[in-house]
Amino acid sequence: MVAARRFVLLGDYGAGKSMTLREVYLGLAREFRSGRSTRFPIYLNLRDHHAQTDPTEALIRHGTALGLPSERELVRAWNAGYVHVILDGFDEIATPGWVGSLVKVRETRHRAMELVRGFIRGASPGCGLIIAGRQHFFDSAREMGTALALDQSFETLEAGAFDEKQIENFLKSRGWRGAVPTWLPARPLLLSYLVSKGVLQRAVEIGPDRAPAAAWDDLMTLICQREAEIEASIDGQTLRLVVERLASFAREQQEAVGPVTYSQIVDAFREICGYDPDDRATVLLQRLPGLGPADAEDGTRQFVDRDFADCAGAGDIVSFVSAPYPPMSSVLVRKWNSQLGSLGIECVSHALDKTKIKSAAISVAIREAAALPAGSSMVGDLARTLLYRDERLSSDRSLVASGLVFPEFRLDAPNADLRQLTLEDCIIIDFEFPRDGTPATGLPYFRSCDFQRINGRSSKSDLPAERFDDACSCEQFSEYGFTTDSILERSLEPGVRVGLVLLKKLYMQRGGGRQGAGLKRGLPQNDRNLVDDVLRVLERDGLAFHVGGAGDQWVPARSATGRIWKILSAPSTCQDPLIDSLALVKR
């Protein structure tokens, strides 16, 4: 980094932001020590400076923590322009908790960024700056620019998950030469964790043909069994239950990964085992699988990966469906600040199938949770489980869930029916109407909800008035550029048309993939007869993978997303060899 250059580094949890900043810090320190630069780096973890607003105060605290003989020397160096400043974790200094509306959330975020703005405004012309935080912490680039007081001197960089090639190279460097599973987590932090725990090889051997939820289920079992073998105070299954309970504790925080305190870790052990941990169990609790240090000073821990936390968080949901009555309901139902992500919902559904719990039990659990003071969060996760399973909420009365934050809410389940459910005062980040134009007749009723993005509709007047009240608001509407109907209307070979529809369904939907039956939905009967042949072409070209199992699921290849978007946007002119292969598929 050259003097006076300024960057904003964005990335999801576990993408490697802090490791990147560590390398930058070490490089700048080497330049200073060698005499090639007169400026030295200062690295501030913003989590340690909560509620501070003045750079001078933050630098004094930092110098005191380092044990410097005169911490004010850092302030003098800063004022004189002899430092580069690295600010890590702007997303970790905002006031936690749900505060009631999207407007108030933004106001809170803006107030929390006062320290960052102070560093930017106070930086001398020769001072380099890097500010890092979560990719989607702010609702938009405009909000981020305003909250952080960014100007045109800042460049925005992104630390992303590994792509397919990078995962392959990473695994090769660890001695793996086989196929790369499509479900394998792409975050460097979790892959490094699997290496450090010595289970990466066995994790990869779970197989490339497993559905993501089933593979994660096996991965959790594998990791917990290994830890239990090292310290045999409890068995692997019991250890997994402890981790799952801790994931429920973590969801009470602003982020689903935690942090959690040591007392909460002990509480989770006590709730599962029924007794206090002995000396051997205490050793095990200090290195619970899937967790890493959150704060070295207070000893808090957090999950190393959001997907790992999601998979673990599914455990208590399934336990509640199995027994939604007291005394277990008082233990399992909590006020969570974050709903499960897509993988978590898939893991809930997988576990329900695995334990042979009937679908009717989900409706019973929703009714019981809705009657509990803190039950809204459980209702939200179970309602999305019904959507994923394309099933109906059975209730003889109207149910209400309020104050929830949904990372996403998809309505691509034509048979699901949630009309007996009202969602009130909720925030929904990504809301998706069916991409193939299928009417979403089973919508819940949305009352006074704030939407960040609604995909599939052009404006508020385009929303079904009988399911959205006037108090609902939306920051951004987005119509899909192409639908199943628009593709089918094109003058293309039948195999090409069907191929484009399948690619749209596979690559334009979040989550682990699509059910085989869902891929045929929306196609004319003659075209449905081509689906199996088209899927074989996509599988041969490495663009779709059949993961089998009870759900007959097909998943996309992560590395091909850019290529697929080019094909879908211009199938007649893209000159991709896939189009020629699809054209050979005949009725």
Secondary structure by P-SEA (a helix, b strand, c coil): ccccbbbbbbbcccccaaaaaaaaaaaaaaaaaaccccbbbbbbccccccccccaaaaaaaaaaaacccccaaaaaaaaaccbbbbbccccccccccccccaaaaaaaaaaaaaaaaaaaaaccccbbbbbbbbccccccaaaaaaaacccccbbbbbbccccaaaaaaaaaaacccccccccccccaaaaaaaaaaccaaaaaaccccccaaaaaaaaaaaaaaaaaaacccccaaaaaaaaaaaaaaaaccccccccccaaaaaaaaaaaacccccaaaaaaaaccccccccccccbbbbbccaaaaaaaaaaaaaaaaaccccaaaaaccccccccccaaaaaaaaaaaaaacccaaaaaaaaaaaaacccaaaaaaaaaaaaaaacccccccbbbbbcccccccccccccccccccccccbbbbcbbbcccccccccccccccbbbbccccccccccccccccccccccccccccccccaaaaaaccccaaaaaaaaaaaaaccccccccccccccccccaaaaaaaaaaaaaaaaaccccccccccbbbbbbccaaaaaaaaaacccccccaaaaaaaaccc
